[in-house]
Structures are given as C-alpha cells and as structure tokens.
Amino acid sequence: MAANRPGRRGRWGIGIALILAVASLGQTSYQAPISTEFARLQADLQSLSTIREVGRLSEALASAGIEDPELALNIYGAATREGLDPWLLAAVVAVESRGEPFARSHRGALGPAQVRWAVWHADLPAELREANPYEQRTNILAGARILRLKIGEAGSLWGGLDRYSGGARVYPEKVLRLAEELRRQFWRSR
C-alpha cells in the first residue's frame, strides 16, 4: 500500500497541478457562476501565496539584520496596495531606518519609512494624515504612497527614488543595489 502513495515530489506535483487547475478555472472568457467552495479555495490559495511571500521577505530582511516579521508583513501589504515591488520597499525601509520604528532624522523624517509628515501632508489621504506617524503600518503605507507618487512624477524608478530621498544622489543606487541583494539572498537560501 505504501508503494501507491506519492512521494514528496509526487505530492508537490499534485499540489502544483491543483493550483494551476484552480487558477485556470478563474480565467474563463465568460462569467460563470462560482460556488462558495470554489471562492473559498481561491481565497485560501491566495492567502497561502501571501504568507509564503511575506515569509520570504522576512527571511531576506533578517539576513540584512532586520528581524521583525511584522515589518515584513506591513511592507508587503503596503507595497501590494500601492502597486510597488515589495523588495524595493523593503530596501527603502532598510536604507532609511534599518527598520527602526521610532527612527527620527535631523530633517524631521519619522518612523521606518522616514516620512516627513509636514512636507508630504498634502499628498497623503485623510486616514494617513490623521494617523500616528510612528505606527509601523501607517508609516510604511505613507512611505509607499509617497514613493509611488514620486516615481510617477519623475517618470522613472531612479528619479522617483531620488525625489523620495530629497535629492541624495547615491540613494537610488544604494536602494536598488540592496533590493537586488535581498532578492539574491532569498534565492540563494532556498
């Protein structure tokens, strides 16, 4: 009986086949009714994917000396919400504050994303303007929003990073190099 059970590779193959089958079911050209069970299964698969990605990000940040799983979760959530690469946002936070929740610069930038609330106040939605700038989730979400806006204004990632930093010329290169290093560190450890 044990010979008929799939081995570890066989289970992975079955799991991958199931994921691909579920994903392809949601990509039909017509609007088919979706059962509650199917919707729940899709949500569970999305949740598992998100958990895996947050875990990868957390491991990469830990390799850079920042060991805070909640930080990784907040970075992933803010990056996803603002349409940014989570690895890029993680690099911004690492360069800006090394993930320190109560970091404060000599120019008045606060929190992990080093947001200058007085400067960016008008660019933030009301719920962020009124929030505590030291609250990690709020600060990172505000930083992600500002970064997305600056990239759009500049028309390039490099220019957006330059504007986010206030014109520090080495900043874009430093952030992009760290983002790539975090990605590589993760793939090397797999």
C-alpha distance (Angstrom), angle and dihedral (degrees) to the residues before:
residue distance angle dihedral
M1 . . .
A2 3.81 . .
A3 3.80 89.8 .
N4 3.83 90.4 63.5
R5 3.82 94.6 54.8
P6 3.79 114.2 95.2
G7 3.77 115.8 -112.4
R8 3.77 123.7 -128.7
R9 3.80 92.2 -78.2
G10 3.77 90.9 47.3
R11 3.79 91.8 53.8
W12 3.80 90.7 49.5
G13 3.77 89.5 50.8
I14 3.79 91.3 50.3
G15 3.82 90.7 46.6
I16 3.78 92.6 50.0
A17 3.79 91.5 46.5
L18 3.83 89.6 51.5
I19 3.81 91.8 49.5
L20 3.81 91.9 48.6
A21 3.80 91.4 47.2
V22 3.81 92.4 50.2
A23 3.82 91.6 45.7
S24 3.80 92.2 50.2
L25 3.80 91.7 49.7
G26 3.80 90.0 60.9
Q27 3.83 92.1 52.2
T28 3.78 100.9 68.0
S29 3.79 120.7 136.6
Y30 3.80 92.9 -128.4
Q31 3.79 129.9 57.7
A32 3.80 103.6 -106.3
P33 3.80 120.5 -176.7
I34 3.80 109.9 -100.0
S35 3.76 119.4 -146.2
T36 3.78 120.8 -130.0
E37 3.80 90.5 -114.9
F38 3.80 92.1 54.0
A39 3.81 91.9 48.3
R40 3.81 89.9 49.0
L41 3.82 90.8 49.6
Q42 3.81 91.2 50.5
A43 3.82 90.5 49.7
D44 3.81 90.9 48.9
L45 3.81 91.5 50.4
Q46 3.81 90.6 48.4
S47 3.82 89.9 49.1
L48 3.81 91.4 50.6
S49 3.79 90.5 49.6
T50 3.80 91.2 49.6
I51 3.81 92.2 47.9
R52 3.80 90.3 50.5
E53 3.82 92.4 49.3
V54 3.82 92.8 47.3
G55 3.82 88.8 49.1
R56 3.81 90.3 52.1
L57 3.78 91.1 49.2
S58 3.81 91.4 47.5
E59 3.82 91.1 51.5
A60 3.80 91.4 49.2
L61 3.81 92.1 49.2
A62 3.80 89.9 48.5
S63 3.80 88.9 54.7
A64 3.82 86.6 56.1
G65 3.82 90.3 52.0
I66 3.81 97.5 -99.3
E67 3.79 108.4 118.4
D68 3.78 107.2 179.5
P69 3.83 117.0 118.1
E70 3.80 90.8 -170.1
L71 3.80 89.1 57.7
A72 3.81 90.2 54.2
L73 3.81 90.5 49.9
N74 3.81 92.1 49.8
I75 3.81 92.5 46.5
Y76 3.80 91.7 49.8
G77 3.81 92.4 47.0
A78 3.81 94.5 47.7
A79 3.81 93.3 44.4
T80 3.80 91.5 49.5
R81 3.81 92.4 46.9
E82 3.81 92.7 49.6
G83 3.81 96.2 40.2
L84 3.80 95.1 -113.7
D85 3.78 131.7 136.2
P86 3.84 107.2 -96.6
W87 3.82 90.3 -143.3
L88 3.81 89.9 56.0
L89 3.80 93.3 49.1
A90 3.81 90.2 46.6
A91 3.81 89.0 53.5
V92 3.82 91.2 49.3
V93 3.81 91.0 52.4
A94 3.81 91.9 45.3
V95 3.81 93.0 50.3
E96 3.80 94.7 41.7
S97 3.81 100.4 47.6
R98 3.83 111.8 -12.8
G99 3.82 83.4 -114.4
E100 3.81 94.6 -63.4
P101 3.81 108.0 158.4
F102 3.82 95.1 -152.4
A103 3.79 98.7 39.6
R104 3.80 114.9 144.3
S105 3.78 125.6 -175.1
H106 3.79 127.7 -148.2
R107 3.83 86.8 -109.6
G108 3.81 93.2 57.4
A109 3.82 99.4 -100.1
L110 3.80 111.5 150.7
G111 3.79 139.3 -154.8
P112 3.79 134.2 -3.5
A113 3.83 95.3 -40.4
Q114 3.83 91.6 41.0
V115 3.79 94.5 -128.6
R116 3.80 116.6 -175.3
W117 3.81 96.7 -142.9
A118 3.80 95.0 -170.1
V119 3.82 91.4 54.0
W120 3.81 99.2 41.3
H121 3.81 97.8 35.8
A122 3.82 94.1 109.4
D123 3.84 92.6 49.2
L124 3.79 93.9 56.1
P125 3.80 126.6 85.8
A126 3.81 116.5 -112.3
E127 3.82 94.8 -101.8
L128 3.82 90.2 58.3
R129 3.82 95.9 41.5
E130 3.78 91.1 59.2
A131 3.82 96.6 42.0
N132 3.80 130.4 98.3
P133 3.83 106.9 -89.4
Y134 3.80 90.7 -149.0
E135 3.80 93.5 56.6
Q136 3.79 101.9 107.1
R137 3.80 99.6 -138.2
T138 3.81 93.2 46.2
N139 3.80 93.7 46.3
I140 3.80 94.6 49.5
L141 3.80 92.2 45.0
A142 3.82 89.9 51.1
G143 3.81 90.2 48.3
A144 3.80 91.1 49.9
R145 3.82 91.4 49.0
I146 3.81 92.3 49.7
L147 3.81 92.6 45.6
R148 3.81 91.0 51.4
L149 3.81 90.5 49.4
K150 3.81 92.5 48.2
I151 3.81 92.3 49.1
G152 3.80 88.7 51.6
E153 3.82 92.8 48.2
A154 3.80 93.2 47.9
G155 3.79 94.6 42.0
S156 3.80 92.1 -135.4
L157 3.77 140.2 64.9
W158 3.81 92.1 -121.6
G159 3.81 92.4 50.6
G160 3.80 92.2 45.4
L161 3.80 91.9 52.7
D162 3.80 89.3 47.7
R163 3.81 91.0 53.0
Y164 3.81 92.3 44.3
S165 3.80 89.9 56.7
G166 3.78 93.8 46.4
G167 3.79 93.9 -110.5
A168 3.79 103.7 -47.4
R169 3.82 99.4 158.3
V170 3.82 97.4 -151.8
Y171 3.81 93.2 47.1
P172 3.83 100.5 85.5
E173 3.80 92.3 49.1
K174 3.80 91.9 46.4
V175 3.82 93.2 50.1
L176 3.80 95.0 44.5
R177 3.81 91.7 47.3
L178 3.83 91.1 50.3
A179 3.83 92.3 46.7
E180 3.80 89.3 53.9
E181 3.81 91.5 44.9
L182 3.83 91.2 52.0
R183 3.81 90.1 50.9
R184 3.80 91.8 48.3
Q185 3.81 92.2 46.0
F186 3.77 89.7 54.4
W187 3.81 95.1 48.0
R188 3.81 91.4 45.6
S189 3.82 91.3 54.1
R190 3.81 94.5 50.3
